Amino acid sequence: MNIVEATTNYEKWLCKRLGPLIKADLEYKHTRMADNPFEFMRATFYRWMQLWFDQQSNLASAPPVLAVGDLHTDNFGTWRDIEARFVWGINDFDEAYRLAYTADLVRLAASVYLAITEGSGLIRMKDISYTVLTGYRDSLRRRGEPFVLAENNAHLRDLLLENLKAPEQFWQKLEEIPTLQEAVPPEADLAIKENLPKPGLRYRLSHRTAGLGSLGRRRYLALMKFWGSNAAREAKELTASACLWALENQQRGGPSLINYKKILDNAVRCPDPVLYVRDRWVVRRLSPDYVRLDLALVSTTDLERVLYDMGWETANVHLGSLDREGYASRKKVRDDLDNRGEDWLTDAANGMLDPTYEDFSEWQDDWNNREV
């Protein structure tokens, strides 16, 4: 099954679970997939997992955790905690699944390499792997700690404050999205109503095109005025992880549970009080304060610390499932790490990048031929 066939197969699988996908968003996603290898990787987690199970059997059988699954550099960002402090960490758990702890680390290291090299930077996979693994090991040993950007973590705070969006431009962009004409699923509207800044507040609903991997699914923007200024909520549709699709294509089974709430509730985390999961919908606040780092623009001096922090935050999430029924113990993961030597992550990330580049080239050729 090549990348074009895999994409068609996966989207048919999604349709069976969700109903018709949004064609305009899928077309946009397919176009973005042909832009560059980093965008392609972000958009094709289903294919990544198919390759992972096929080609990395040794790593795929490592001790299991409740993993992020679709972990990459753009899935780290900021939010405000209950004390209105900035917090930084992993902020997307659509594809959470029971996987070997190695799965998240390999995908993270590969995404760092692509994010930086596509931005014309130069970095060795060996350096990425060493730094990410060091942060991961240290977090496991110390049982983790979230990144509250207050009196601690000034290095991250200063970098992220430089990326804050101008409120006027941020809200103008949302205000320009047309009002939705069709009815919203009742469960989505109810999830939004339960997460308003004030009960009974009136809002205008729109369809929002955002993200990359989840394009095609329903995503709604609720825009409102609250005390004379804008406020917004987004409701995004959830379904079973693409890991299940990859396993089914191997004639294997797996649970189809949505693990978004479970992974949030158990991770070492300073939570976003406005992030809310109800049934098959996740609702979050939209704000110009919610930003992420473009690693290609981070200085060499700062980059090492950021990659260490990404490794640490990955362990923060994994620690939520360690020592629980059905998952590995913290000791087992640490022992497995020690037994793998120094170069396993470098080799595995490079090993996953090779077929990713091949798939990207094949997709780009196919897409360009369609455009002619």
N, C-alpha and C positions, 0 to 999 in steps of 0.2 A: 504494500500500500504506500504510494508516494504522498507527498504533502498535499497535493490537490485532492486526491481521493480521500485522504484522512480528514481534511477540512470539510468536505461534503458529507462524509459519514458522521462526523461529530455534530455538525449543524442539524442533520436529520435526527440524531439522537436527542439533541436539545429540544427540537420541535415536538417530539413525542412527550417530553416531560413538561414543556411550558406552553405548548401551542405555537401558533405562527410567530416567527421572529420579526423584528422591525427591519424591513428590507433596506431602507435608506441607510440605517446604521451599519448593517452588514456590509453594504457596498463601501461605505467609508472605511470600515475596518479592513476590508480586503485591499483597499488602496494604500492604507497606512502600512500594511504588511510588506508592501513592495518598496517602501522608502529606504530602509536600512536594516541591518541585522538586529540592532537593539530593539527597534519597534516590532520587528518580526517576532523576536523572542517573547516580548511582552504579550503579544496577541495570540500566541500559539501554545499555551500551557498544555493543552490536550496532546499536542504532538510531542512536546518535551517528555511528558509522562509515558507516552507510548515508547519512545526511544529509551527512556530510563529503565523501564521494566525489561526491554529487549536486550539492552547492551550493558547494563550495570548490575547484573544479578548479585554480584558479591556485595556491593554497597547497598542494594535494595533489601538485602536480608540482614542488615545491621539492626541493632536494638531499636524498637519502635517507639515513637512519640506521637502526640497529636501535633502534627506539623502544619505550618502555614501553607505549604504546597507551592503556590504561585508566588514565591518570594523573589523579589528583585529590588533594585535600588529605588525605583519610584514608588514602592510600597512602604516607604518610611516617610513620616511627616509629623506635623505638630497638631496638637489640640489643646484645649483649656480644661483643667481639672476643676473640681468642685470649689476650689479656692481661687479660681481664675488665673492660676499659674500656667505658664507654658509647659507642655510636656511633649516629648519627642519619642517616637517609636514606630513599630509596625502598625499600619492603619488599615489593612485590607485582609480579610480572612474568608473571602468567598470560596476559596478552594481548599479550606482546611480538611485534613484527612489523616488517618492513621498511617504513617509512613516511617521508614528508617530515618533516624536523626540526620543521617548523611544527606538526605534529599534536599533539605533546605540549604545546607551549607554549600553544596555543589552548585545549585541554581543561583545562589547569592553571589558566589565568587565569579561565575561565568557572566552574570549580569553586570558586575562592576567592571570587568574587563571590556565588555561591549560598550557600556555607557561612556567610559573614558576614551577608548580608542576611536569610537565614532565621533567624539568631540575633538579629535586630532591630538589627544594626549598620548603619552607613552607610559606604559606601566607593564611590569612583568607579572604573569599569572602567579609565579612563585611568591612574589612579594604580597600580592593580594591574599593568597591562601594563608600565608604565615600570619599575617596581621589579623584576618578574620578569625582564624582558629585560636589565636592567642586570646582574643576577647571572649570567644565562646568558652574556652577552658576556664578562664579566670571567673567568668560569671557562674559556671557550674560549681566551681570550688567554693565560691562565696555565697551561693544560693541566690544569686541575682540581686538586682536593684533597678528600679525604673529610672528613666531620665527626666527628672523634674528640673526645668531650666530656670532655677532661682539662684540661691547662693552657691549651688554646685553646678557643674557642667557649663561653666562660662564660655568655654571654647565653642560648644554647640550653639549656645544661646546667641553669641555674637554673629556666628555664621548665618543662622536662621533669621535673625532680625533684619539682616540685609536683604532677605528675600520676601519680606512682607509685601503684600499687594496693596496698591493704592485703592482705598475704599471706593472712591468715586468711579474708577474704571471697573472695579470688580462688580459693583451693583448695577452699573449701566449695562454691562454685558448680560447679566441675568434678567434685567428688566426688558431687554430687547428680544428675549425668547417669546415666541407667540403663545398666546393662551390656548390651552388644549380645548379642542372642540368635542372630542368623544368622551364617553364616561370613563372614569378611573375605576379599576377593580375595587369593590367595597373594602376588601381587607387592606389594600394599600392606603386608602383614604382614612380608614380607622387607625392604622399605625401612625399616620401623620398627626391625626387629631390627638392621639395619646401622647404626643411628643412636642406639643406646642409650648411656647414660652408662657402662654396664658390660656386657660381653657376658654373655648368658644371664640378664639381669635379668628377673624376672617382671612382667607388667603386665596391667591390666584394660582391655579394649577397649570403647569406646562410639561411637555415632554423634554427631557434634557439628554443631550448627546454628550457623553463624557466617558473617561476611562479608555480602555482599549480591549482588554481580554473579555470584558462582559458586554461589549457592544452587540446589539441585537436583542438584548433583553429589555424589558420595560424598566424605565427609570423616570421618576417624576420629581419635578421641582415645585415646592410650595413656597411662594413669595408673599410676604406680608409686611405691614407696617406695625411696629411695636414701639410705643412711646415716641412717635415722630420720626423714627429711623427704620431702615430696612432690617429684616430678619428672614432667614430662609431655612427650609428643611428639604432634604432629598430622601426619597424612598426608592430603594433599588431591589429588584427582584432577585431572589436566591433560588438555587437548585443544587442538586447533588454535585459534588466535586467532579471535575473531568478525570480525576484518578479512577473513578468508577468506570467511565467509558474506556479508558486504557486497559483496565483489568478485563472488562467484558470482551474486548477485542483479542485478548489472549485466552479466551475461553475460561476465564476465571471470574469468580464473583467477588462481591464486597458489599459492605453496608452503604445504603443510599441516604443516610442521615445528613442533615445540614448541621455542621459543627461550629458555626459562627459564634453562637452564644456560649457554647461550652468552652471554646478556646479563650474567649474574652474573659469569662468568669474565673478561670483557673490560672491564667498566666500571672507572673510577677509583674504587676501593672498598677499605674496610677490612672484610673479610668477616666474616660470622657463621660460625664454624667448625661450628656445629650445623645449618646450613641445607644440605639435601642433596637432590639431584634424582636419582631413579633411574627410568629409563624414563618412564612416564606418571604418576609420583607425585612430589610435593615434600613433604619432611618437615622440620618446623621445631620448635624448642623453644617451649613455652608457659611464660611466666613473668610474675609481677607486675611485673618490671622492663621489660617490653616495652610501651611506651606511645606514644601520639601526642598531638598538641596539638589542642584545640578552638579554632580560630581566632576563633570568635565571642567567646571569653573572653579573648583576648590583648589587652593594652592597645594603644592607637594607637601609642605610642612603640615598643613591641616588635614590632608587626606589620610595619612596614616592613622591619626586619632579617630577620624570618622569611621574608617573601616573597622578599627578595633571596637568602636561603639556598636556598629552593626552586628558584629559577631556576638557581642555581649547581649544585645537586645534579642537576638535569635535564641540564645539560651534562656533569657527571661520567659519567652513563650514556651519553650520546651519544658522548662521546669514545672509548668502547670500540670503536666500529665505524668511526669516521672514519679515512680513509687506508687502509682495508682494501678488498680486492677486492669489488666489488659495491655499495660505499657511497661517499658523497661524501668529499672531502678536507676537512680543517679549514678551509683557505683558502676553499674554495668555499662553505661554510656561512657563514663570516664575511663574504665578499663579498656573498652573497645577502641577509644581514641588513642590511648597509649600504645596499643598493639598494632596500630596501622602505620606507624612510622611517620616520617616527615613529609613525604611527597604525595601522599594519596589524594589529597584535595586538588593539588595542582594537576595531577594526571587525570583525575576524573573530570574536572571542569574543562580541561582541554579536550578530553575525549567526548564530552557532550557538545562542545562548540563545533567540532568538525562536521557532524551531520547537520547541525543547525545552519552552518554556512551553506552546505549543499542544498538543504531545503529552501533556504532564502533565495539562492540563485535560481533554483527550479521554479519557485513561486514567481519571482520577478520576471523570468522569461515568459512564463505562461500568462501573467497579467499584462505584460506589455504587448503580447500577441493579441490578446483580447481587445486592447485599446486601439490597435491599428485598424 
